[in-house]
Amino acid sequence: MKTKTHTIDLSNNAFLTSVLRIFANDPFSVFNYKQISARMGITDKASKELVINVLHKLLMSNAITEQSRGKYKLNPSYINEDLVPNSYVTGKVDMKQTGKAYIIRENESEDIFISANNTNHALHGDKVKVFLFPRRKGRKLEGQVIEIIERAHKQFVGIVQLSKKFAFLVPDNNNVPVDIFIPLDSLNGAKNGEKALARITDWPERASNPFGEIIQVLGKPGDNNVEMQSILAEFDFPLSFPENVEKEADKIPEAIPEKEITKRRDFRNVVTFTIDPEDAKDFDDALSLRKLQNGNWEVGVHIADVSYYVTPNSIIDKEAYERGTSIYLVDRVIPMLPERLSNGVCSLRANEDKLCFSAVFEMDESAHIKNEWFGKTIICSDRRFNYQEAQDIIETGNGDFAEEILTLNKLAFKLRDERFKSGSINFKSTEVKFKLDENGKPLGVFIKEIKDSNRLIEDFMLLANKKVASRIGVKKGSETPKTFVYRVHDEPNAEKLSTFVQFLSKLGYSMKTGSRKNLATSFNNLFEAIEGKGEENMIETIAIRTMAKAYYSTDNIGHYGLAFPYYSHFTSPIRRYPDLMVHRLLEMYMDGKPSVNKKEYEGMCEHSSIMERKAAEAERASIKYKQAEYLQDKIGQTFFGLISGVSKWGLFVELEGNKCEGMVSLRSMIDDYYFLDEDNYQVIGQRYGQKYKLGDRIKIKIVRVDLAKKQMDFVIEE
């Protein structure tokens, strides 16, 4: 039987598109003109000549690349949606040390694998556009970065390595797999072995390494101040305030004009106090309490009136917006506002008249709200308590303002009980604290215990945040609620939740997910059940990842974790920019002003959420560094720890008492050949059957501490 001859007219672009689609449908393969012709069913000489001509055109236009003489492969950056529908996605780069990467997409459970030669100069955290390769049978989703939409980092911290003719900056961050080439005339005084800050100036297409310049010399590695500054710089946080911002702050007077006082509700004769950490200097919230004639209690939640001092679009306001939040490293606070404001003018220091924006509640003995009031006030705090002082009064019943503190604690218990009955999830956060010497060296590590004095403050802050959001967000008749800044938290992704429940079942825990209330109760019961166990940290971490992340938005979807239909952040304007936005909007709307531009404020919310996440990462990095530093002089010593994770590389072990986590490499376990039993979260010795599973208590010896990488290596000590 004769094969039918196919002749296709080159004047029609459909022919070119057909050739290109063959490459696009199999982007890993290399084709010559004969193979393309065969796939198109072409057998006659004339049409084959057309294929050769089209291949030449595609090569000239960079749609394909010549791998070897006459053999061609797709250039994915040329492909468009018309040619291969749904071939493009955007996401964030999760770069690995090896240079390969994964692209993480919002609301998508499957990440996209990018091989090292397909990253196209993308770096960790960058927002990128990716061309998706057709999925190969039994393989994970793969692609190639074709465009860097937004760089995550403008500057990089690392160690300078100097040679005779050039230098490199070796980045501290393990997720940056390339060194930055620094010409000698761009060293800016940096010496070999010093820590420095560099920025990338160019990255030629065919160059393996980016070119850069040193923009700041930080100093000697290992110095506490240098290391803390390095962490800030790594996350693009400024190391100081611009001079013009400091000067503007210095001009703000502390004295309060009498004219301003007359406009405000006066609480200076009502018992008022602050309760904060012992080392706090920025006091942005205070509580007042008095008994009303009808027997009810008036509780005032008084928040520093930062909006009075920081006006929109001022120099100070613009700087605060860019920072987004204060950053709390192990040994220092990097404030959002200049210290004159954060620790002075705005801070609710004891025995000083201070301006506040307050939420005042009338409540009965059962903490039921009878009336509420929001407005500008003036207060004078009678006493500054730290958490331990307030806790001592709660436990003993004795001390300054004992009656007021005990009453507030009783009311807080009622608020908390009601919140949990309504489905609030009791996520437990563990705070690692350090005892430091005068040079910042850690002498001890301990876990900060959350007590009733902490919860007392938290409960009244939650109440104020909830009520402020409800005041603006609740629909009144046919009137559309005005644009506002909410703190929102979505319900968990069903697929992630199902995976988490299966994971728990293998560890002997169960959860009920039939209803929102059942799920909340199950979470709270789970957190109680795992307390103090080896798997506690891992389960809590996975539980938090299973839940959606809280963020700021003008679209209110409620706060799932707290079980609040309306929630905002009102109580910390000294250290969080969204709270300052909320203060301004609340005042405007109470004065009857029209709604603000929703699109503009949504952009501000997105920026605030990004800066909040970056601050949290910087804070974690400082803790990890100090934990490594604490163990540095304990190499050779033995400790007990709990297995907190298992992987194909080894066992993660969290030391008892200080939460320092290191790894026991499987290669170091030489008594047997151990393999990972992933389904049961354990490793098993092949010859003797010895098992090490998640939650086991083992004795380890510290063998290596890498301060630069913040990594600790252990071996099992029999």
FENKA-V312490 format. One record per residue. RES is the residue in one small letter. BURIAL is I if it has 9 or more other ideal C-beta (glycine too) atoms within 8 Angstrom, else O. D_FIRST is the distance of its C-alpha to the first C-alpha in Angstrom with 2 decimals. Layout:
# FENKA-V312490
RES:BURIAL:D_FIRST
RES:BURIAL:D_FIRST
This chain:
# FENKA-V312490
m:O:0.00
k:O:3.80
t:O:6.57
k:O:9.27
t:O:12.36
h:I:15.66
t:O:18.90
i:I:22.09
d:O:25.55
l:I:28.08
s:O:30.97
n:O:30.13
n:O:31.51
a:O:28.83
f:I:26.60
l:I:29.45
t:I:30.09
s:I:26.51
v:I:26.80
l:I:30.25
r:I:29.29
i:I:26.94
f:I:30.07
a:I:32.25
n:O:30.21
d:O:30.44
p:I:33.70
f:O:34.31
s:O:31.23
v:O:30.87
f:I:27.77
n:I:26.82
y:I:24.75
k:O:21.55
q:O:21.94
i:I:22.74
s:I:19.70
a:O:17.42
r:O:19.36
m:I:18.96
g:O:15.20
i:I:16.10
t:O:14.20
d:I:15.97
k:O:19.28
a:O:21.44
s:I:20.80
k:I:21.37
e:O:24.63
l:I:25.50
v:I:25.07
i:I:27.46
n:I:29.88
v:I:29.90
l:I:30.56
h:O:33.43
k:I:34.83
l:I:34.67
l:I:36.41
m:O:39.10
s:O:39.76
n:I:40.04
a:I:37.29
i:I:35.76
t:I:37.45
e:I:36.34
q:O:36.75
s:O:36.04
r:O:34.62
g:O:31.40
k:I:31.33
y:I:32.41
k:I:33.79
l:I:34.97
n:I:38.57
p:I:39.39
s:I:42.39
y:I:40.13
i:I:38.36
n:O:39.67
e:O:39.66
d:O:37.33
l:I:34.58
v:I:35.12
p:O:37.40
n:O:40.15
s:I:39.60
y:I:43.30
v:I:46.40
t:I:49.97
g:I:52.25
k:I:54.89
v:I:54.38
d:I:55.64
m:I:55.66
k:I:56.06
q:O:57.97
t:O:54.81
g:I:53.52
k:I:50.81
a:I:51.41
y:I:50.73
i:I:50.66
i:O:52.84
r:I:52.23
e:O:54.73
n:O:54.10
e:O:50.99
s:O:51.24
e:O:48.34
d:I:49.03
i:I:46.44
f:I:46.22
i:I:46.45
s:O:46.10
a:I:48.82
n:O:46.65
n:I:45.62
t:I:49.14
n:I:49.51
h:O:53.30
a:I:53.94
l:I:56.99
h:I:58.36
g:I:59.11
d:I:57.33
k:I:55.64
v:I:52.11
k:I:48.83
v:I:45.85
f:I:42.10
l:I:40.44
f:I:37.48
p:O:34.84
r:O:36.12
r:O:34.55
k:O:34.41
g:O:37.83
r:O:39.37
k:O:42.18
l:I:41.88
e:I:41.83
g:I:42.31
q:I:43.81
v:I:47.03
i:I:46.41
e:O:49.82
i:I:53.36
i:O:54.89
e:O:58.33
r:O:59.94
a:I:61.88
h:I:64.41
k:O:66.23
q:I:68.25
f:I:67.89
v:I:70.58
g:I:70.53
i:I:72.28
v:I:72.66
q:I:71.57
l:O:73.11
s:O:72.39
k:O:73.77
k:O:71.27
f:O:69.76
a:I:69.88
f:I:67.67
l:I:68.42
v:O:67.09
p:I:66.66
d:I:68.46
n:I:65.70
n:O:63.28
n:I:60.54
v:I:60.69
p:I:58.62
v:I:59.51
d:I:62.83
i:I:64.06
f:I:64.75
i:I:68.26
p:I:69.50
l:O:73.11
d:O:74.40
s:I:73.02
l:I:74.84
n:I:77.69
g:O:80.14
a:I:78.07
k:O:78.85
n:O:76.83
g:O:76.56
e:I:77.68
k:I:75.96
a:I:74.87
l:I:72.96
a:I:70.17
r:I:67.87
i:I:64.50
t:O:64.73
d:O:61.25
w:O:58.03
p:O:55.87
e:O:52.15
r:O:51.57
a:I:54.92
s:O:55.07
n:I:58.56
p:I:60.12
f:I:63.17
g:I:66.36
e:I:70.11
i:I:72.93
i:O:74.60
q:I:77.18
v:I:78.62
l:I:79.31
g:O:81.20
k:O:81.32
p:I:78.76
g:O:80.46
d:O:83.15
n:I:83.22
n:O:83.46
v:I:80.68
e:I:78.35
m:I:79.05
q:I:78.54
s:I:75.28
i:I:73.98
l:I:74.98
a:I:73.38
e:I:70.15
f:I:69.77
d:O:70.82
f:I:74.19
p:O:77.05
l:O:79.76
s:O:82.59
f:O:83.46
p:O:83.56
e:O:87.14
n:O:87.18
v:I:86.18
e:I:89.00
k:O:91.47
e:I:90.48
a:I:90.98
d:O:94.39
k:O:95.55
i:I:95.11
p:O:98.57
e:O:99.19
a:O:102.02
i:I:101.04
p:O:102.56
e:O:104.97
k:O:103.25
e:I:99.98
i:I:101.78
t:O:103.19
k:O:99.69
r:I:98.69
r:O:99.46
d:O:101.83
f:I:101.17
r:O:103.54
n:O:105.96
v:I:103.34
v:I:102.66
t:I:99.51
f:I:97.91
t:I:94.76
i:I:93.02
d:I:90.70
p:O:89.69
e:O:92.60
d:O:91.21
a:O:90.17
k:O:91.63
d:I:89.61
f:I:90.97
d:I:88.99
d:I:89.89
a:I:93.18
l:I:94.27
s:I:97.43
l:I:99.00
r:O:101.90
k:O:103.12
l:I:103.41
q:O:106.33
n:O:104.15
g:O:103.37
n:I:99.81
w:I:98.56
e:I:97.57
v:I:94.98
g:I:94.23
v:I:91.07
h:I:92.04
i:I:89.45
a:I:90.32
d:I:90.12
v:I:88.03
s:I:87.01
y:O:90.65
y:I:90.58
v:I:86.96
t:O:86.07
p:O:82.51
n:O:81.12
s:I:84.12
i:O:83.61
i:I:84.20
d:I:81.84
k:I:78.95
e:I:79.45
a:I:79.62
y:I:76.40
e:O:74.53
r:I:75.81
g:I:75.15
t:I:77.12
s:I:79.66
i:I:78.34
y:O:80.18
l:I:79.73
v:I:81.62
d:I:84.66
r:O:84.59
v:I:83.66
i:O:81.87
p:I:83.09
m:I:81.27
l:I:84.57
p:I:87.15
e:O:89.66
r:I:92.46
l:I:90.68
s:I:88.88
n:I:91.86
g:I:94.67
v:O:94.81
c:I:92.25
s:I:92.81
l:I:94.87
r:I:97.49
a:I:100.47
n:O:103.67
e:O:102.08
d:O:101.45
k:I:97.72
l:I:95.60
c:I:92.99
f:I:90.46
s:I:91.16
a:I:89.79
v:I:92.75
f:I:92.44
e:I:95.00
m:I:94.16
d:I:95.95
e:O:96.56
s:O:93.10
a:I:91.50
h:O:90.47
i:I:90.31
k:O:92.91
n:O:92.80
e:I:91.03
w:O:91.88
f:I:90.11
g:I:91.86
k:I:93.50
t:I:96.31
i:I:98.68
i:I:99.34
c:I:101.41
s:I:100.07
d:I:102.92
r:I:101.28
r:I:98.30
f:I:97.04
n:I:94.43
y:I:92.30
q:O:94.37
e:I:97.65
a:I:96.33
q:I:94.96
d:I:98.40
i:I:99.95
i:I:97.37
e:O:98.10
t:O:101.90
g:O:102.82
n:O:105.06
g:I:104.88
d:O:104.85
f:I:103.61
a:I:102.87
e:O:103.24
e:I:100.71
i:I:98.15
l:I:98.49
t:I:98.12
l:I:95.00
n:I:93.55
k:O:94.23
l:I:92.56
a:I:89.58
f:O:89.10
k:I:88.95
l:I:86.40
r:I:84.25
d:O:84.45
e:I:83.40
r:I:80.47
f:I:79.10
k:O:79.64
s:O:77.50
g:I:74.60
s:I:75.26
i:I:73.60
n:O:75.97
f:I:73.92
k:O:76.12
s:O:76.25
t:O:77.73
e:O:79.64
v:I:80.21
k:O:83.49
f:I:85.04
k:O:88.59
l:I:88.73
d:O:91.41
e:O:92.72
n:O:89.85
g:I:87.15
k:O:86.52
p:I:85.73
l:O:88.51
g:O:87.11
v:I:84.22
f:I:84.69
i:I:82.98
k:O:84.58
e:O:85.45
i:O:84.90
k:I:88.06
d:I:89.57
s:I:90.96
n:I:87.42
r:I:86.15
l:I:89.11
i:I:88.14
e:O:84.45
d:I:85.14
f:I:87.23
m:I:84.79
l:I:81.96
l:I:84.19
a:I:84.91
n:I:81.25
k:I:80.18
k:I:82.93
v:I:82.40
a:I:78.70
s:I:79.59
r:I:82.20
i:I:79.62
g:I:76.44
v:O:77.65
k:O:76.95
k:O:80.16
g:O:79.67
s:O:77.16
e:O:77.65
t:O:74.63
p:I:75.58
k:I:76.03
t:I:73.84
f:I:74.98
v:I:74.05
y:I:73.08
r:I:72.41
v:I:69.40
h:I:67.59
d:O:64.41
e:O:63.64
p:I:61.57
n:I:57.78
a:O:56.77
e:O:54.14
k:I:56.64
l:I:59.32
s:O:57.17
t:I:56.40
f:I:60.14
v:I:61.15
q:O:58.77
f:I:60.20
l:I:63.74
s:I:63.02
k:I:62.18
l:I:65.60
g:O:67.39
y:I:67.92
s:O:66.82
m:I:66.62
k:I:66.60
t:O:64.30
g:O:64.58
s:O:66.76
r:O:67.99
k:O:71.47
n:I:70.17
l:I:68.12
a:I:71.16
t:I:73.36
s:I:70.79
f:I:70.65
n:I:74.45
n:O:74.76
l:I:72.16
f:I:74.07
e:O:77.24
a:O:75.59
i:I:74.16
e:O:77.30
g:O:78.38
k:O:75.40
g:I:73.05
e:I:70.08
e:I:72.11
n:I:71.03
m:I:67.33
i:I:67.26
e:I:69.22
t:O:66.93
i:I:63.77
a:I:65.53
i:O:66.30
r:O:62.70
t:I:61.52
m:I:63.74
a:I:62.96
k:O:65.10
a:O:68.05
y:I:68.07
y:I:69.81
s:I:68.48
t:I:69.68
d:O:67.42
n:I:69.34
i:O:67.34
g:I:70.35
h:I:70.97
y:I:69.20
g:I:70.99
l:I:74.43
a:I:73.61
f:I:75.09
p:O:73.57
y:I:75.22
y:I:75.90
s:I:76.69
h:I:78.41
f:I:81.94
t:I:84.07
s:I:83.37
p:I:83.42
i:I:85.02
r:I:81.95
r:I:79.01
y:I:78.08
p:I:76.52
d:I:79.97
l:I:81.53
m:I:78.98
v:I:79.89
h:I:83.61
r:I:83.15
l:I:81.00
l:I:83.35
e:I:86.36
m:I:84.65
y:I:83.64
m:O:87.06
d:O:88.51
g:O:86.33
k:O:84.06
p:O:80.54
s:O:77.33
v:I:75.90
n:O:72.44
k:I:69.99
k:O:67.27
e:O:69.86
y:I:71.25
e:I:67.86
g:O:67.20
m:I:70.58
c:I:69.73
e:I:66.46
h:I:68.36
s:I:71.08
s:I:68.57
i:I:66.96
m:I:70.39
e:I:71.48
r:I:68.50
k:I:69.15
a:I:72.83
a:O:71.98
e:I:69.73
a:I:72.54
e:I:75.05
r:O:72.87
a:I:72.41
s:I:76.21
i:I:76.73
k:I:74.15
y:I:75.81
k:I:79.27
q:I:78.11
a:I:76.76
e:I:79.99
y:I:82.05
l:I:80.35
q:I:80.40
d:O:83.81
k:O:83.03
i:I:80.55
g:O:81.37
q:O:82.89
t:O:81.61
f:I:80.96
f:O:79.70
g:I:76.68
l:I:74.13
i:I:70.39
s:I:69.10
g:O:65.40
v:I:62.86
s:O:59.81
k:O:57.62
w:O:60.11
g:I:63.28
l:I:65.98
f:I:67.64
v:I:71.34
e:I:73.81
l:I:77.38
e:O:80.02
g:O:82.50
n:I:80.90
k:I:77.18
c:I:76.20
e:I:72.63
g:I:71.12
m:I:68.40
v:I:68.53
s:I:65.51
l:I:63.68
r:O:63.94
s:I:67.73
m:I:67.69
i:O:67.86
d:O:69.23
d:I:65.69
y:O:62.06
y:I:61.71
f:O:58.54
l:I:58.09
d:I:57.89
e:O:56.75
d:O:56.78
n:O:60.43
y:I:61.71
q:I:62.96
v:I:62.40
i:I:62.70
g:I:63.73
q:O:61.17
r:O:63.76
y:O:66.83
g:O:65.45
q:I:67.87
k:O:66.83
y:I:67.69
k:I:66.79
l:I:67.31
g:I:71.00
d:I:72.41
r:O:75.69
i:I:75.62
k:I:77.87
i:I:76.49
k:I:77.79
i:I:77.12
v:I:75.70
r:O:74.46
v:I:74.85
d:I:72.85
l:I:74.80
a:O:72.42
k:O:69.47
k:I:71.74
q:I:70.38
m:I:72.35
d:I:71.29
f:I:72.82
v:I:72.74
i:I:73.64
e:O:77.19
e:O:77.80
